[in-house]
């Protein structure tokens, strides 16, 4: 199995990637996924590679709607204060390489 072409899918909005796979029999299959990285959150939003473009579009729309809802909720709650980072913490400024399970363990992506 080899990769023939890949990149962003044009004409279908943003954040949809495609990948063409060629199998040993000569069959070429196009696969799609939704992928969006937000640096302020530190982790990507993505789906698995699938052959159904409509599924990927629905997942993209669902994720963007959810992020918009979260953003509005943060704006509405004036009592919440932003998280501050202790500059004396030994890991201050580092971005973890996985999802934090506890203070000492990470779950790799």
Secondary structure, 3 states (H helix, E strand, C coil): CEEEEEEECCCCCCCEEEEEEECCCCCEEEEEEEEEEECCCCEEEECCCECCHHHHHHHHHHHHHHHHHHHHHHHHCCCCCCCCCCCCCCCCCCCCCEEECCCCCEEEC
